[in-house]
Amino acid sequence: MAFAMLEYGIVNHAGFTVITGEVGAGKTTLIQHLLSKLPGDVAVGLLANTGGGGDLLEWVLMAFDQDFESGSHVALYKRFKDFLLEQHSLGRRTVLIVDEAQNLGAETLEELRMLSNLNTHERELLQIVLSGQPELKTLLAAPSLRQFVQRVSSDFHLSFLDQQEVKGYIEHRLEVAGATRPLFTSGACDLVFYATQGTPRLINTLCDTALLYGFATESDEITVEIVKRVLDDKRRFGVFPIHPGPQYDYSK
């Protein structure tokens, strides 16, 4: 659904599209998937370093491989406008994607809104996609950004996976990797869920390590015992241990 909302925003020339989610929920992966699916008539600028300071226009121009090292703010603005008009004259759309947008701050978001003023009723020159952590939702709720929010045409919040979704996610990732049969028992999938609370990034790490343990012990499948051993070793020796939720029943 999140990807559908992203595609909807691009296809329907949405001025702003906003995707939010917790750390590790898959926002950046989603953006990368979008980049791989965009047609060739779309000029894309990806802005990932949103906390590096400096003039926003300089960062935006750099994202589109345009000269950003000389000229006043007015000159940079004209340079960017000329770039947008050139792309439009070539029949190309221009999309700016800002990852980790929660680092922008209200003032910078307002600058982005002002850049969107380059669009007119006759010409859609710039589309902007914002991806960020839940702090971005809080930031956009500020009264000072009311005009900004009114321009958001498509939005979605990525939540963590539930218990059944984690099982499906593990099976899907294994199938994509070439597995021809289930490799994780139902109990092992449940423990992965409780240990990671449905966070895709943590699921990937835990399952990858469990597969390594399974390979080392020549196991036919990944069982609860193997996942428990991974978690115990991470707790004892790892820098970043993963703790199962208190509701998990180890007697399973």
C-alpha positions in Angstrom: 0.0 0.0 0.0 2.9 2.4 0.8 4.4 1.8 -2.6 1.0 2.2 -4.3 0.7 5.6 -2.6 4.1 6.5 -3.9 3.3 5.5 -7.4 -0.1 7.3 -7.2 1.7 10.5 -6.2 4.1 10.3 -9.1 1.6 9.3 -11.7 -1.0 11.9 -10.6 1.6 14.7 -10.5 1.2 15.2 -6.7 3.0 18.3 -5.5 4.0 16.6 -2.3 4.0 12.9 -1.3 4.9 12.0 2.3 6.0 8.5 3.6 6.8 8.0 7.3 7.7 5.1 9.4 9.8 3.9 12.3 13.5 3.2 12.1 14.0 0.0 10.2 10.5 -0.2 8.8 11.7 -0.1 5.2 11.4 3.5 4.1 14.7 3.7 2.3 14.1 0.3 0.7 10.8 1.5 -0.6 12.4 4.6 -2.1 15.1 2.5 -3.8 12.4 0.3 -5.2 10.5 3.3 -6.5 13.7 4.6 -8.2 14.1 1.2 -10.0 10.5 1.4 -11.3 10.4 5.1 -12.5 10.1 5.5 -16.3 12.9 7.1 -18.3 11.1 10.4 -18.8 11.4 11.3 -15.1 14.4 13.3 -13.9 15.1 12.2 -10.3 17.1 14.0 -7.7 17.8 12.1 -4.4 18.6 14.1 -1.4 19.7 11.9 1.5 22.1 14.1 3.5 19.4 16.4 4.9 21.3 17.3 8.1 24.6 18.6 6.6 23.8 22.4 6.8 24.3 24.8 3.9 21.8 26.3 1.5 18.9 24.1 0.5 19.1 25.2 -3.1 22.7 24.1 -3.3 21.8 20.6 -2.0 18.9 20.4 -4.5 21.0 21.5 -7.4 23.6 18.9 -6.5 21.0 16.2 -6.3 20.2 16.9 -10.0 23.9 17.1 -11.0 23.6 20.9 -11.6 26.2 23.5 -10.8 25.8 24.7 -7.2 29.1 26.2 -6.3 28.8 29.7 -7.7 26.3 32.5 -7.6 24.0 34.2 -5.1 20.8 32.7 -3.8 18.8 34.5 -6.5 21.2 33.1 -9.2 20.9 29.6 -7.8 17.1 29.9 -7.8 17.1 31.0 -11.5 19.5 28.2 -12.4 17.1 25.7 -10.8 14.0 27.2 -12.5 15.8 27.1 -15.8 16.6 23.5 -15.2 13.0 22.7 -14.5 11.8 24.6 -17.6 14.3 22.7 -19.7 13.1 19.3 -18.4 9.5 20.4 -19.0 10.3 21.5 -22.6 11.8 18.0 -23.2 8.7 16.3 -22.0 10.3 15.1 -18.8 9.0 15.3 -15.3 11.2 16.3 -12.4 10.9 14.5 -9.0 12.9 15.5 -5.9 13.1 12.7 -3.3 14.2 13.7 0.2 15.1 10.8 2.5 15.4 11.3 6.3 13.3 14.4 5.9 12.6 14.6 9.7 16.1 16.3 9.8 15.0 19.3 7.7 13.3 21.4 10.3 10.2 23.7 9.8 12.2 26.5 8.1 13.7 24.2 5.5 10.3 22.5 4.8 8.9 26.0 4.2 11.7 26.6 1.7 10.6 23.4 -0.1 7.1 24.7 -0.2 8.3 27.9 -1.8 10.2 25.9 -4.4 7.0 24.2 -5.2 5.6 27.6 -6.1 7.4 27.2 -9.4 4.5 25.0 -10.4 1.5 26.7 -12.1 -1.9 25.6 -13.2 -0.5 25.2 -16.7 2.8 23.6 -15.8 3.8 21.0 -13.3 7.5 21.5 -13.0 8.5 19.8 -9.7 7.2 17.0 -7.6 8.6 16.4 -4.1 8.6 13.1 -2.2 9.5 13.2 1.6 10.4 10.1 3.5 11.1 10.3 7.2 10.8 8.9 10.7 7.7 9.6 12.9 9.2 12.9 14.0 8.3 14.1 10.5 4.6 13.6 11.2 5.0 15.6 14.4 6.9 18.4 12.6 4.2 18.6 9.9 1.5 19.0 12.5 2.9 22.4 13.5 0.5 25.3 12.8 3.3 27.1 10.9 3.3 24.3 8.3 -0.4 24.3 7.6 0.1 25.6 4.1 2.7 22.9 3.5 0.4 20.1 4.6 -2.4 21.4 2.4 -0.2 20.6 -0.6 0.4 17.0 0.4 -1.7 14.9 -2.0 -0.5 11.4 -1.0 0.8 10.1 2.3 1.3 6.8 4.2 2.8 5.6 7.5 4.7 2.4 7.4 4.0 0.3 10.6 5.8 -2.7 11.8 4.8 -6.2 10.7 2.4 -8.3 12.8 3.0 -11.9 13.7 1.5 -13.4 10.6 3.1 -10.9 8.4 6.5 -11.7 9.8 6.0 -15.4 8.8 5.0 -14.3 5.3 7.9 -11.9 5.1 10.5 -14.6 6.0 9.0 -17.0 3.5 9.0 -14.4 0.8 12.6 -13.4 1.3 13.7 -17.0 1.3 11.7 -17.7 -1.9 13.3 -14.6 -3.6 16.7 -16.0 -2.5 16.0 -19.3 -4.2 14.6 -21.5 -1.4 12.3 -24.2 -2.7 10.8 -25.2 0.7 10.1 -23.5 4.1 13.3 -23.3 6.1 12.0 -21.7 9.4 9.6 -23.6 11.6 6.4 -21.9 12.7 7.8 -21.5 16.2 11.0 -20.0 15.0 9.0 -17.4 13.0 7.0 -16.6 16.1 10.2 -16.1 18.1 11.7 -13.8 15.4 8.5 -11.8 15.6 8.7 -11.4 19.4 12.4 -10.6 19.3 12.2 -8.0 16.6 8.6 -6.7 17.2 8.1 -6.9 13.5 10.9 -4.6 12.4 12.0 -5.6 8.9 15.6 -4.6 9.4 16.0 -6.6 12.6 14.2 -9.5 11.0 16.7 -9.6 8.2 19.7 -9.5 10.6 18.3 -12.2 13.0 17.2 -14.5 10.2 20.5 -14.2 8.3 22.4 -15.1 11.5 20.1 -18.0 12.2 20.7 -19.3 8.7 24.5 -19.1 9.4 24.0 -21.1 12.6 21.8 -23.6 10.8 24.5 -24.1 8.1 27.2 -24.5 10.7 25.3 -27.2 12.5 24.1 -28.9 9.3 20.4 -28.4 10.3 17.6 -29.2 7.9 15.6 -26.3 9.2 15.8 -23.3 11.5 14.1 -24.2 14.7 13.2 -22.3 17.9 16.3 -23.7 19.5 18.6 -22.2 16.8 16.9 -18.8 17.1 17.2 -18.9 20.9 20.9 -19.6 20.6 21.4 -16.7 18.2 19.6 -14.4 20.6 21.5 -15.7 23.6 24.8 -15.3 21.9 23.9 -11.8 20.8 22.9 -11.0 24.4 26.2 -12.4 25.8 28.7 -11.4 23.1 27.0 -9.0 20.7 27.3 -5.2 20.7 23.6 -4.8 19.9 21.6 -7.6 21.6 18.1 -8.4 20.6 15.6 -9.1 23.4 12.4 -11.1 22.9 9.3 -9.5 24.2 8.2 -10.5 27.7 5.1 -12.2 26.3 7.0 -14.9 24.4 6.5 -18.4 25.9 9.9 -20.2 25.8 8.2 -23.5 26.6 6.9 -23.7 23.0 
